[in-house]
Amino acid sequence: MNTKKQLMNMEKKYGANNYHPLDVILAKGKGIWVWDNEGKKYLDFLSSYSAVNQGHCNPDITRAAKKQMAKLTLTSRAFRNDQLPLFYEKLCKITGMDRMLPMNSGAEAVETALKAVRKWGYTVKGVEKNKAEIIVSRNNFHGRTISVVSFSSAKDYKDGFGPLTPGFKEIPFGDIKALKKAINKNTVAFLTEPIQGEGGIIIPPKGFLKEAQTVCRKNKVLFILDEIQTGLCRTGKFFAYQWESGVKPDGLIVGKALSGGFYPVSAFLAKKEIMNVFNPGEHGSTFGGNPLGCAIANAALDVLVKNKLDKRSNELGKYFMKKLKEIKSDYIKEIRGKGLFIGIELNDKAKGARRFCEALMDQGILCKETHYNIIRFAPPLVITKKDIDWALKRIEKVITTI
Ligand SMILES: *Cc1c(COP(=O)(O)O)cnc(C)c1O
């Protein structure tokens, strides 16, 4: 068996250097727990950026995956398969959207949304050819493809990757006045996360989503939400937009926990009149909608619904947040979040979040800094109060004694 050092050397020798992971090599996972290759156990407080809300190797999803894997895995969309219709119906019913288009990674589902709203702009709204504009939020994260990084605010995401895709306009996150000002006759959509995840668990002003929706409707602009990270029970509601009453996006992007971490499955969901812009041959993916992915996603959605993981996230999130706020520390600037989607922003004295994450790792808790000074806490939603108490003890120790 390879040692930790050997494995790290192999990675260094053969891998691209596009990540800076913590030096822990995971080899096994079950529920909220993961084990490294030397057998040390950790509580996973990141959940693969909320892709494993259902817990690692969830037994219900494992069963469905194994069953489908032995039956049929890929047909391409040249033929129909018997799992995709079930997935269509399940996800449309859960989200209340008319239609969906399955893809694999989150970024692909975002790309799908971009294509859909542009084509809607030309064919339905009547925008002049190649003039469509999409408004996005500053400090956003929507993935890593060329078009998606073209409207990122992070320099390192896009520097050196030009020429970038035109047609995007940025407004400060949560700024309704800026949204109104940015709209013109060529605007086809406003795309935003309801809470910025990679941006540092940033929550917009109260009522922003509802107001944004109203402004969009008034101006014939599509209101598109990226809930790849915030959706599927993470914030204490099935979708984060449900925190505001009366909000219903025209288009919704989901991924990550859609497959419970087993397989890349993502989707763009929309109203009929938007999805209808696609004709055969205009968009697609060899793996998108494959029977294995669909069977996994169906099981992953059932786990969320059956175990009411939205309620659990809400209740435990409130408890966790209250306890975190009781910790007295010279390093904490702000603690914010919704449900089990919590960010601790550290002040200048803390000298960055990375060393806190490394100290937490030594204590048996895995989490990752986002930006320089924010620690994100997002455990699998199958966590219990007892496990949270276990973690709190260690978090308090690290934050107060580092
Ligand atoms: C993770 C994420 C994406 C990209 O998903 P990938 O599967 O990594 O391509 C897009 N949007 C948001 C909000 C995300 O958190």
The ligand as a Gaussian input file, in Angstrom:
#p B3LYP/6-31G(d) Opt

LIG

0 1
 C      -20.211000      24.453000      -7.393000
 C      -21.002000      25.516000      -8.032000
 C      -21.099000      25.615000      -9.444000
 C      -20.295000      24.738000     -10.392000
 O      -20.558000      23.395000     -10.258000
 P      -19.492000      22.327000     -10.837000
 O      -20.180000      21.014000     -10.659000
 O      -18.254000      22.470000     -10.025000
 O      -19.272000      22.676000     -12.270000
 C      -21.917000      26.587000      -9.976000
 N      -22.610000      27.420000      -9.175000
 C      -22.543000      27.363000      -7.826000
 C      -23.355000      28.298000      -7.004000
 C      -21.725000      26.425000      -7.220000
 O      -21.623000      26.395000      -5.887000

